[in-house]
Amino acid sequence: MAQEMLAQKTPDVAKGDRASRVPAWLPRPAGVVVAGLLLAAAFPPIGWWPLAPVATALLTLLLRGRTWGRGAGLGMLFGLAFCFPTFEGLRPVGMDAWIALSIFEALYFAVLGIGLVLVTRLPGWPVWTAAAWIAEELIRGRVPFGGFPWARLAFSQTASPFTGYASIGGAPLVGFVTALSGGLLAAAVLLLWRRRNADAVPDPGPDSDPTAEETSEPDAAGRAPGAVTRRPARWAALALAGVLVLGVVGVLVPRPTGGRSITVAVIQGNVPRAGLDFLGQRQAVLNNHARQTHRLAAQVRAGQVAKPDLVIWPENSSDLDPYADEQAREVIDAAVKDIGVPVLVGAVIDAGDGEHVENRGIVWDPAKGPGAYYVKRHPLPFGEYIPIFRGLLLKLITRFDRVGEFVKGRSRGSLQLGPVKIGDVICFEVAYDGIVRDVADAPLLVVQTNNATFGRTSLPPQQFAMSRMRAVEHGRSVLVASTSGISGIIAPDGRVLTQSKEFTPDIQVRRVPLRTSRTLTDHLGAAPEWALALLGLAAAVAAAWRTRKTSRGA
């Protein structure tokens, strides 16, 4: 009986309360699918960043007032609609990989759906919904196998008014502000919708406010159920003004770009066409990068470009071990000596046990040859190593035969490259706040990557957008070197100074500032993310306790 009484009080079945329902023309399952697709479109390659707050607002409206079970189901549906187009870059690996990852990642949004259902029952819910998003992203970015922080809200905002928040609280704060904007938009829509559909307002006395309406749930201003909300249009305008203020503050956050500067060069050698054998492909990729470096040296001698102080090659620019393969060593050494400055070479190296390999960024000096190096600290699960059930998976999925066993590096990528200290991260490590933050004390950040397998998909532009976010986050110039694109040079304020096309040999030479001052994000570290995530978890627990208490009372 108590459960039946509680169900009658739940907005999910309170059919008579038109003010608490979404428009009839927008069924909830279809609505969450639309919201997921809108959020996917906010990310590159489409990159319509305003759609991110719109999508979070729509999801919040559709989940508000639902039961836990429906919240999980609608959240899962939203996650599928978002993840499938966002992770379509895995198609070249295999449809099974694309489908499996998309379904697995959508599970996190099912949990988020429950969280949003809970926290929207609290006063001030736009703030708690934003914190719930960060809690979901914190967990998704760490569990399992080190997590998969791709497609966080912040990475859709690398060229928006919210980008500036990155230097204050990092990507988590950018994501929080984005979700908060969505929450405020949802509050404004809900207030206006209730005002338009209010049909049960008590007969006001001669001194009553004609714009008042009775609420059945906590409203955007935090008023309890049964309270009277005055002038809902004004509250809606206030919520919209909050969105505008968040954008203006983000734009006004300083992004310094001054300081001493050096000339840098980024080499994109490109990959050969299909048709070569395995070793032939490796040799061709190495030759392509050496050829572009010789070409750069010729341009310097001809006075066409300034001589760089350092040169960056991408990840996997040499899949032939230059320590063991004499020919590969000679090719690299000749190119480095020709340009006459240190080159950061991406190479795959035998780890010494005959079974494992290392993904290295090697400092190659024109006089001394290979020297200090960085080993990738976070290899890609199921792409560069198989974390569980390797023997079984090799039998079930023959494609895993091509997955090497890359060892994890133990030291951060802080390297002296010629006249400057650089912070090196390799490939999808750029998505991890902590790995980039560990090397952000260097005046110059470098991202070495190999996107050849994922060319002309959503992955290269998404990864490049992350590099732009890191530039603002730490106030550093960022050099992105890719075998086949997208390569580029990014200023400390996030501006793209140069950017290559995909599958085209390219040489980029620019003068970039070297900044040593630290941003507030550097000083705070992971604290903003944990604080916001714990805030969201605490709000969900409080809402669950409040719901249970109401249930017992019923």
C-alpha positions in Angstrom: 0.0 0.0 0.0 2.8 2.4 0.9 4.5 1.7 -2.5 1.2 2.4 -4.3 0.8 5.7 -2.4 4.3 6.7 -3.3 3.8 5.8 -6.9 0.8 8.1 -6.9 2.9 10.9 -5.7 5.7 10.3 -8.2 5.8 12.8 -11.1 6.4 9.9 -13.4 2.8 8.8 -13.1 1.2 12.1 -12.0 -0.5 12.5 -15.4 -2.7 15.4 -14.2 0.2 17.7 -13.5 0.8 19.2 -17.0 3.3 21.7 -15.6 5.7 18.9 -14.7 5.6 17.1 -18.0 7.6 17.7 -21.2 5.6 18.6 -24.4 3.5 15.7 -25.7 5.1 16.0 -29.1 8.5 14.9 -27.7 8.3 11.3 -26.4 11.1 10.7 -23.9 12.9 7.9 -25.8 13.0 9.8 -29.0 14.0 12.9 -27.0 17.0 11.4 -25.4 18.2 10.0 -28.7 18.0 13.5 -30.2 19.9 14.8 -27.2 22.6 12.2 -27.7 23.0 13.0 -31.4 23.1 16.8 -30.6 25.9 16.2 -28.1 27.8 14.1 -30.6 27.5 16.9 -33.1 29.1 19.3 -30.6 32.4 17.4 -31.0 34.7 17.4 -34.0 34.6 16.9 -36.9 31.2 18.7 -36.8 32.2 20.8 -33.8 29.0 22.8 -33.2 30.0 23.6 -29.6 26.7 25.4 -28.6 24.9 22.0 -29.0 26.6 20.7 -25.9 24.7 22.9 -23.4 21.5 22.3 -25.5 22.0 18.6 -25.3 22.6 18.5 -21.6 19.5 20.7 -21.0 17.3 18.5 -23.1 18.5 15.3 -21.3 17.9 17.0 -17.9 14.4 18.0 -18.9 13.6 14.5 -20.1 14.9 12.8 -17.0 13.5 15.1 -14.4 10.8 13.5 -12.4 11.4 10.0 -13.7 12.0 6.8 -11.6 15.4 5.3 -11.1 14.7 2.5 -13.6 13.5 4.8 -16.3 16.4 7.1 -15.6 18.9 4.3 -16.2 17.1 3.2 -19.4 16.8 6.6 -20.8 20.4 7.4 -19.9 21.6 4.2 -21.6 19.6 5.2 -24.7 21.2 8.6 -24.6 24.6 7.1 -24.3 24.2 4.8 -27.3 23.0 7.8 -29.4 26.0 9.8 -28.3 28.7 7.1 -28.3 28.1 5.4 -31.7 28.7 8.6 -33.8 31.3 9.9 -31.5 33.4 6.8 -31.5 33.0 6.0 -35.2 36.7 6.5 -35.6 37.0 2.8 -34.5 35.4 1.6 -37.7 38.7 0.9 -39.4 39.7 -1.4 -36.5 36.5 -3.4 -36.9 32.7 -3.0 -36.5 32.8 -5.3 -33.5 35.3 -3.0 -31.7 33.2 0.1 -32.5 30.0 -1.6 -31.3 31.6 -3.1 -28.2 33.2 0.2 -27.1 30.0 2.2 -27.8 27.8 -0.1 -25.7 30.3 -0.3 -22.9 30.7 3.4 -22.7 26.9 3.9 -22.8 26.7 2.0 -19.5 28.3 5.0 -17.8 25.5 7.2 -19.1 22.9 4.8 -17.7 24.5 5.5 -14.3 24.5 9.2 -15.1 20.8 8.9 -15.9 20.1 7.6 -12.4 22.2 10.4 -10.9 20.3 13.1 -12.9 16.9 11.7 -11.8 18.0 11.9 -8.2 19.7 15.3 -8.1 16.9 17.1 -10.1 14.7 16.5 -7.0 16.8 18.9 -5.0 16.6 22.7 -4.7 19.3 24.3 -6.9 19.3 21.3 -9.2 21.1 22.9 -12.2 24.3 23.0 -10.1 23.9 19.4 -9.0 23.3 18.1 -12.5 26.5 19.8 -13.6 28.4 18.1 -10.8 26.8 14.8 -11.7 28.3 15.0 -15.2 31.8 15.5 -13.7 31.3 12.5 -11.4 30.4 10.3 -14.4 33.5 11.6 -16.3 35.8 11.0 -13.4 34.7 7.4 -13.1 34.7 6.8 -16.9 38.2 8.3 -17.2 39.6 5.9 -14.6 37.7 2.6 -14.6 38.6 0.0 -15.9 42.2 -0.4 -17.2 42.9 3.3 -16.5 39.7 4.5 -18.1 38.7 6.0 -21.4 38.3 9.8 -21.0 37.6 10.4 -24.6 34.6 12.6 -25.5 34.3 14.5 -22.2 32.2 17.6 -22.3 35.2 19.9 -22.1 36.6 18.5 -25.4 33.6 19.9 -27.3 34.5 23.4 -26.0 38.0 23.9 -27.3 37.0 27.0 -29.3 34.0 28.3 -27.3 33.5 31.1 -24.7 33.9 28.4 -22.0 37.5 27.5 -23.1 39.1 30.1 -20.8 38.0 28.2 -17.7 40.6 25.5 -18.6 43.3 27.7 -17.1 41.4 28.0 -13.9 40.2 24.5 -13.2 41.3 22.5 -16.1 39.1 20.4 -18.4 36.8 19.4 -15.5 35.8 23.0 -14.8 35.1 23.6 -18.5 32.9 20.5 -18.5 31.1 21.7 -15.3 30.4 25.1 -16.8 29.1 23.5 -20.0 26.8 21.3 -18.0 25.8 24.1 -15.7 24.8 26.2 -18.7 22.6 23.3 -19.9 21.0 23.1 -16.4 20.2 26.8 -16.4 18.8 26.5 -19.9 16.6 23.6 -18.7 15.5 25.6 -15.7 14.5 28.5 -18.0 12.5 26.3 -20.3 10.8 24.5 -17.4 9.8 27.8 -15.8 8.4 29.2 -19.1 6.6 25.9 -19.9 5.0 25.8 -16.4 3.9 29.4 -16.8 2.3 28.7 -20.2 0.5 25.6 -19.0 -0.5 26.6 -15.5 -4.2 25.7 -15.3 -4.6 25.0 -11.6 -3.6 28.3 -10.0 -5.9 29.2 -7.0 -8.1 32.1 -7.5 -6.0 35.1 -6.5 -7.2 37.7 -4.3 -7.3 41.4 -5.3 -3.8 41.9 -3.8 -2.3 38.7 -5.3 0.4 38.5 -7.9 -1.2 37.4 -11.2 2.0 35.8 -12.4 2.2 33.3 -9.4 1.8 29.6 -9.9 1.9 26.7 -7.5 4.8 24.3 -8.0 4.7 20.5 -7.4 8.5 20.0 -7.4 11.5 22.0 -6.4 11.9 24.7 -8.9 15.0 26.3 -10.5 15.1 28.8 -7.6 15.2 26.1 -5.0 11.6 26.5 -3.7 10.1 23.5 -2.2 7.0 21.6 -3.5 3.8 23.5 -2.8 5.5 26.9 -2.7 4.4 29.7 -4.9 6.8 30.9 -7.5 6.5 34.6 -8.3 7.1 35.9 -11.8 8.4 32.7 -13.5 9.3 34.7 -16.6 11.7 36.8 -14.5 13.3 33.7 -13.0 13.7 32.3 -16.5 15.4 35.5 -17.6 17.7 35.2 -14.6 18.6 31.7 -15.6 19.4 32.7 -19.2 21.4 35.7 -17.9 23.4 33.2 -15.8 24.4 31.4 -19.0 25.4 34.6 -20.6 27.5 35.5 -17.5 29.3 32.2 -17.6 30.2 32.8 -21.3 31.4 36.4 -20.7 33.6 35.3 -17.7 35.1 32.6 -19.8 36.0 35.0 -22.5 37.5 37.5 -20.1 39.9 35.0 -18.5 43.4 36.1 -19.5 45.3 33.9 -21.9 48.9 35.2 -21.9 51.1 34.4 -24.9 54.2 36.5 -24.3 57.7 35.4 -23.4 60.9 34.4 -25.2 60.4 32.4 -28.3 62.1 29.7 -30.4 61.7 28.4 -33.9 60.2 24.9 -34.1 59.5 22.4 -36.9 57.0 19.6 -37.1 57.4 16.9 -39.7 54.5 14.9 -41.1 56.0 12.3 -43.5 52.7 10.5 -44.4 52.2 6.8 -44.8 52.5 4.8 -48.0 49.7 3.4 -50.0 48.6 -0.2 -49.4 50.4 -2.9 -51.3 53.7 -3.1 -49.5 54.6 -6.0 -47.3 54.9 -5.5 -43.5 58.6 -4.5 -43.4 58.2 -2.5 -46.6 55.5 -0.4 -45.0 57.7 0.3 -41.9 60.7 1.2 -44.0 58.5 3.5 -46.2 57.1 5.4 -43.3 60.6 5.9 -41.9 61.9 7.0 -45.3 59.0 9.5 -45.7 59.9 11.3 -42.5 63.6 11.3 -43.3 62.8 12.7 -46.8 60.8 15.5 -45.4 63.5 16.4 -42.9 66.1 16.5 -45.7 63.7 18.7 -47.6 63.5 21.0 -44.6 67.2 21.2 -44.4 67.4 22.1 -48.1 64.8 24.9 -47.5 66.9 26.2 -44.6 70.0 26.3 -46.8 68.1 28.1 -49.5 66.9 30.7 -47.0 63.3 29.8 -47.6 62.6 29.1 -43.9 64.3 29.9 -40.7 66.5 27.2 -39.2 64.5 25.5 -36.4 65.9 25.0 -32.9 64.3 21.6 -32.8 62.4 19.2 -34.9 59.5 16.9 -33.9 58.8 13.5 -35.6 55.5 11.7 -34.8 54.8 8.5 -32.9 55.8 5.4 -35.0 57.9 7.5 -37.4 60.2 4.5 -37.1 58.7 1.1 -36.4 62.1 -0.3 -37.2 64.1 -0.5 -34.0 67.1 1.9 -34.7 69.1 0.3 -31.8 68.9 -3.1 -33.6 68.4 -2.2 -37.2 71.5 -0.6 -38.6 69.8 0.6 -41.8 67.1 2.4 -39.8 69.7 4.0 -37.6 71.6 5.3 -40.6 68.5 6.7 -42.2 67.5 8.6 -39.0 71.1 9.7 -38.3 71.6 11.1 -41.8 68.4 13.2 -41.6 69.2 14.6 -38.2 72.7 15.5 -39.2 71.4 17.2 -42.3 69.1 19.5 -40.4 71.8 19.9 -37.7 69.5 20.3 -34.7 68.0 17.7 -32.2 65.1 15.7 -33.4 62.5 14.0 -31.3 62.0 10.6 -33.0 59.0 8.3 -32.3 60.1 4.7 -32.5 59.1 1.2 -31.4 61.9 -0.5 -29.5 62.4 -4.1 -28.4 62.1 -4.2 -24.6 64.9 -6.7 -24.4 62.9 -9.9 -23.5 61.9 -10.8 -27.0 58.2 -10.5 -26.1 57.5 -6.9 -25.2 58.2 -3.6 -27.0 58.3 0.1 -26.0 56.7 3.1 -27.6 59.4 5.7 -27.3 60.0 9.3 -28.0 63.8 9.5 -28.5 66.0 12.6 -28.4 68.3 12.2 -31.4 71.3 14.6 -31.4 73.1 15.4 -34.6 76.5 14.8 -32.9 75.7 12.2 -30.2 72.9 10.2 -31.8 70.1 8.7 -29.7 70.1 9.8 -26.1 67.3 10.4 -23.5 63.9 9.0 -24.2 60.3 8.8 -22.9 58.4 5.5 -22.9 54.6 5.8 -23.3 53.1 5.4 -19.8 49.5 4.6 -20.8 49.4 2.1 -23.7 46.0 1.6 -25.2 44.1 -1.4 -23.8 43.3 -3.9 -26.5 45.2 -1.8 -29.0 48.7 -1.9 -27.6 48.3 -4.6 -25.0 45.6 -7.0 -23.9 44.9 -6.5 -20.2 42.9 -9.6 -19.5 42.2 -13.1 -20.9 44.9 -12.7 -23.6 45.1 -16.4 -24.4 41.3 -16.8 -24.7 40.9 -13.6 -26.7 43.6 -14.6 -29.2 41.7 -17.8 -29.9 38.3 -16.0 -30.3 39.5 -12.9 -32.1 42.3 -13.5 -34.6 42.8 -9.7 -35.1 44.4 -9.6 -31.6 47.4 -11.5 -33.1 48.5 -8.0 -34.4 48.3 -6.5 -30.9 51.8 -6.2 -29.5 52.6 -6.3 -25.8 53.7 -2.7 -25.1 55.3 -2.2 -21.7 54.2 0.8 -19.6 56.8 3.6 -19.0 57.5 4.6 -15.5 58.9 8.1 -15.9 57.2 11.2 -17.1 58.0 12.6 -20.5 60.3 15.5 -19.4 63.1 15.7 -21.9 65.8 18.2 -22.9 65.5 18.8 -26.6 68.2 21.2 -27.7 67.7 24.6 -26.1 64.4 23.8 -24.4 62.9 21.3 -22.0 59.8 19.7 -23.5 56.9 17.7 -22.0 56.2 14.7 -24.3 52.9 12.7 -24.3 52.2 10.1 -26.9 48.9 9.6 -28.8 45.8 9.2 -26.7 47.7 10.1 -23.5 46.7 13.7 -24.4 43.2 12.8 -23.1 44.4 12.2 -19.6 44.6 15.3 -17.4 47.2 13.8 -15.0 49.7 12.6 -17.7 49.7 16.0 -19.4 49.8 17.9 -16.1 52.9 15.9 -15.0 55.0 17.4 -17.8 53.3 20.9 -17.9 56.2 22.4 -16.0 58.1 22.3 -19.3 57.9 25.5 -21.4 56.8 23.5 -24.5 54.4 20.5 -24.8 54.7 17.9 -27.5 52.0 15.4 -28.7 53.4 12.6 -30.8 50.7 10.5 -32.5 50.0 8.0 -35.2 46.5 8.3 -36.7 47.1 6.5 -39.9 44.7 3.6 -39.1 42.0 6.1 -38.1 42.5 8.6 -40.9 39.5 10.5 -42.3 37.4 9.5 -39.2 36.3 11.5 -36.2 39.4 10.5 -34.2 42.1 12.8 -35.6 40.1 16.1 -35.3 38.9 15.1 -31.8 42.5 14.4 -30.7 43.7 17.7 -32.1 40.9 19.5 -30.3 42.2 18.0 -27.0 45.6 19.4 -27.8 44.1 22.8 -28.1 42.4 22.4 -24.7 45.8 21.5 -23.2 47.4 24.6 -24.6 44.9 26.8 -22.8 44.9 24.6 -19.7 48.6 25.0 -19.0 49.4 28.2 -21.0 51.9 26.4 -23.2 52.6 26.1 -26.9 51.8 22.7 -28.1 53.4 20.8 -31.1 51.3 18.0 -32.5 53.2 15.6 -34.8 51.2 12.9 -36.6 52.4 10.4 -39.2 49.5 11.1 -41.5 47.7 14.1 -39.8 46.4 16.1 -38.2 49.7 17.8 -37.3 49.8 21.3 -36.1 51.3 24.1 -34.0 49.1 25.6 -31.3 49.7 28.9 -29.4 49.3 29.1 -25.6 45.9 30.7 -26.0 44.6 27.8 -28.0 44.9 29.5 -31.4 46.0 27.1 -34.2 49.0 28.6 -35.9 49.5 25.9 -38.5 47.5 22.7 -39.3 48.1 20.0 -41.8 45.7 18.1 -44.0 45.5 14.4 -43.6 47.5 11.9 -45.7 49.7 14.7 -47.1 53.4 15.2 -46.5 53.9 18.4 -44.6 56.5 20.6 -43.0 55.5 23.2 -40.5 57.9 25.8 -39.2 56.9 28.6 -36.8 58.2 30.7 -34.0 56.4 29.9 -30.7 56.5 31.5 -27.2 58.0 29.6 -24.4 56.1 30.3 -21.2 57.2 29.2 -17.8 54.6 30.8 -15.5 52.1 28.3 -14.2 48.3 28.5 -14.5 45.9 28.1 -11.6 45.1 24.7 -13.0 48.7 23.6 -12.6 48.6 24.7 -8.9 45.3 23.0 -8.1 46.0 19.8 -9.9 43.2 17.2 -9.7 41.5 19.0 -6.8 38.7 20.7 -8.9 37.7 17.5 -10.6 37.5 15.6 -7.3 35.7 18.4 -5.6 33.1 18.7 -8.3 32.7 14.9 -8.6 32.2 14.5 -4.9 29.7 17.3 -4.9 27.7 15.5 -7.5 27.9 12.2 -5.6 26.9 13.9 -2.3 23.9 15.5 -4.0 22.8 12.1 -5.4 23.1 10.5 -2.0 21.2 13.3 -0.3 18.5 13.1 -2.9 18.3 9.3 -2.5 18.0 9.7 1.3 15.4 12.3 0.9 13.4 10.1 -1.4 13.6 7.2 0.9 12.5 9.3 3.8 9.5 10.5 1.8 8.7 6.9 0.9 8.7 5.8 4.6 6.5 8.7 5.4 4.0 7.6 2.7 
